[in-house]
Amino acid sequence: MKLQKKLFKFYPNTVVTRSKQLFKLVLGFLVFSFWLQAQVNYIDYPSPYHDVIGKSGMVVSQNQESSELGLAILNAGGNAIDAAVGVGFSLAITLPRAGNLGGGGFMLAYLDGKVEAIDYRGTASLSIDENDLENLKKDAELRKYGYSASTTPGTVHGLLTAHQKWGKLELATIMQFVIAQAKAGIKVSYDLHQAIISAPQLKLDPESKKIYFLANGDPLPEGYLWKRPDLASTFALIASDGIKGFYQGKTAEAFALSMQANQGYLTLEDLSVYQAKITEPIFTAYRENTVFGHPAPSGGAFVVLGALNILENFTLNEIDPLSARYVHLFSEALMRGHLDRSRYVGDPSFYDVPTQSLLSKERGKTHANSIKVAKKTNPEKLEPNWLNLEGENTTHFSIIDKDGNAVSNTYTLGYSFGSGVTIPGTGILMNNQMNNFAYQAGNTNLNSRSASPANAFKPGKRPMSTMAPTMVFDKNNHLSLITGSPGGSLIPAAVLRIILGVLDNGLSIGDATMLPRIHRDWPNDALKLETGFSSDTKLLLEKNGYQLESNMTMGSTQSILIKDGINYGYADLRRPNAGVAKQD
């Protein structure tokens, strides 16, 4: 200080100038520091999985173009149901291996403060007699590929039944968006190109071969502009005549003629009597939330809700979701859920499904008490050894509109590209859901899921499925989560992982979606894990008796999380081309 006074005495201007410079330098440094910190805070996101955030309508599906079509319908004044109709039909163009007119599925719809379920699962033909049944039992190929593999398609009836009850726009207005997309065409993606290559049944059907392959026999190449005038014509009939435009008239006649010419089972009667069903959803309470699922013949919800009833007996919020202990509890609960759906779930029109007993808190407690803390349960100690394979090429979409109305919808063709059959002149690719019945029901010498009495084959019956469209409501009865997934028997594991990640671990919808997934069916002794678990976790699981299997990806959830009036959408990265579209 004394030196500064002396300097000021002899060099007053110089000292003042340097003091000002020093002040400016310090001030500049502080401003720069605040600016830099602001920049760091802005770019330092808490997660690499970024939710799409919005306050109005939102569509999340397995194809970005279909999501954008749904958004266009919302922007035209449509509600969530209108958008669901458009997206459901659009996915038949953009994601033909799973999106469909020739398959079936399940929907949850939330409007006017109430959740309702629509069952549009396909039904077995009424024309199938005992001789046909014996042939189906003996030859599995008959129920997997070709004209004999299909149930009556329910998708069109299901989407239009929802529209008739809750839609806002005229059907013709909605269909114009879809017709325009079919006429304009889409660019074949790498994923679509590879999917066609991996579906040899398409080459076995002359109509499908003409649609999915070039004249020289090569699959449609990546980047090819693929127009669908056949589907546009079918959509036009639906636009003008509604349900009758598909289940009667020109389209129905094309079905009947081609089925008759190719030893198929479906008839004009099957189409004319088919009905989608509006039913009550099933639900359970979980940690002050209410989780809704679709009732039988959807078995997936029984797995998810049953597992939640088991897991509420454990403090999962205190356990790392990537730890061996967490994986153990998750897999044990999941396996018991699959046990129940395998034994007791079928078409309730033909079998008395014990829904209340399966979803009771007492059963959940009993299952929970049978889980050992550090030891795997051998599946044969729970029930007989039942197992059957299911196709994984389903697809799901979730939608919410500006008024909070919502749709959770899962539908399928069964296998990728279903039976491989396209009805000539219509563009309608058919399902292979005849493969989902239990053809060995009553065989006491066979320990297999195919022996389930609940899912025994009967004409007119709907086969059991693991599809699991889901909605969650918080303790104030506000909608908080819409989700679902493709994946066959892997669906419940994917959906359960999302629910627990959000409710127990407090994760964002992106982080919950991208948690590495866990699957254990019943009676499989193997535990399937996606990549992302540490070697220590795997070692501990093996010490607990688990036989581990690596699985590349499981499912493809399309989800919307609703919190404090904000919608957070996330399209699973596990399958390409999925996307979120939101209203501004």
HELIX and SHEET records of a PDB file:
HELIX    1   1 LYS A    2  PHE A   10  1                                   9    
HELIX    2   2 PRO A   12  ILE A   43  1                                  32    
HELIX    3   3 GLN A   64  ASN A   75  1                                  12    
HELIX    4   4 ALA A   80  THR A   94  1                                  15    
HELIX    5   5 GLU A  130  LYS A  138  1                                   9    
HELIX    6   6 ALA A  140  ARG A  143  5                                   4    
HELIX    7   7 TYR A  147  ALA A  149  5                                   3    
HELIX    8   8 THR A  155  TRP A  166  1                                  12    
HELIX    9   9 LEU A  171  ALA A  184  1                                  14    
HELIX   10  10 TYR A  190  ILE A  197  1                                   8    
HELIX   11  11 GLN A  201  LEU A  204  1                                   4    
HELIX   12  12 PRO A  206  TYR A  212  1                                   7    
HELIX   13  13 PRO A  229  ASP A  241  1                                  13    
HELIX   14  14 LYS A  244  TYR A  247  1                                   4    
HELIX   15  15 GLY A  249  ALA A  261  1                                  13    
HELIX   16  16 LEU A  268  VAL A  273  1                                   6    
HELIX   17  17 GLY A  300  LEU A  311  1                                  12    
HELIX   18  18 LEU A  316  GLU A  318  5                                   3    
HELIX   19  19 ALA A  324  TYR A  344  1                                  21    
HELIX   20  20 THR A  355  LEU A  358  1                                   4    
HELIX   21  21 LYS A  361  ASN A  369  1                                   9    
HELIX   22  22 PRO A  379  LYS A  381  5                                   3    
HELIX   23  23 GLN A  433  ASN A  436  5                                   4    
HELIX   24  24 ARG A  449  ALA A  451  5                                   3    
HELIX   25  25 PRO A  453  ASN A  455  5                                   3    
HELIX   26  26 GLY A  488  LEU A  490  5                                   3    
HELIX   27  27 ILE A  491  LEU A  503  1                                  13    
HELIX   28  28 ILE A  509  MET A  514  1                                   6    
HELIX   29  29 SER A  535  LYS A  543  1                                   9    
SHEET    1   A 7 VAL A  52  GLY A  54  0                                        
SHEET    2   A 7 ILE A 566  ALA A 571 -1                                        
SHEET    3   A 7 GLN A 558  LYS A 563 -1                                        
SHEET    4   A 7 LEU A 479  THR A 483 -1                                        
SHEET    5   A 7 THR A 470  PHE A 473 -1                                        
SHEET    6   A 7 ASN A 289  GLY A 293 -1                                        
SHEET    7   A 7 ILE A 282  TYR A 286 -1                                        
SHEET    1   B 7 LYS A 277  THR A 279  0                                        
SHEET    2   B 7 LYS A 114  TYR A 120 -1                                        
SHEET    3   B 7 GLY A 104  LEU A 111 -1                                        
SHEET    4   B 7 ALA A 406  THR A 412 -1                                        
SHEET    5   B 7 THR A 394  ILE A 400 -1                                        
SHEET    6   B 7 MET A  58  SER A  61 -1                                        
SHEET    7   B 7 GLY A 579  LYS A 582 -1                                        
SHEET    1   C 2 ILE A 186  LYS A 187  0                                        
SHEET    2   C 2 LEU A 225  TRP A 226 -1                                        
SHEET    1   D 2 THR A 422  ILE A 423  0                                        
SHEET    2   D 2 ILE A 428  LEU A 429 -1                                        
SHEET    1   E 3 ILE A 518  HIS A 519  0                                        
SHEET    2   E 3 ALA A 526  LEU A 529 -1                                        
SHEET    3   E 3 GLN A 547  SER A 550  1                                        
END                                                                             
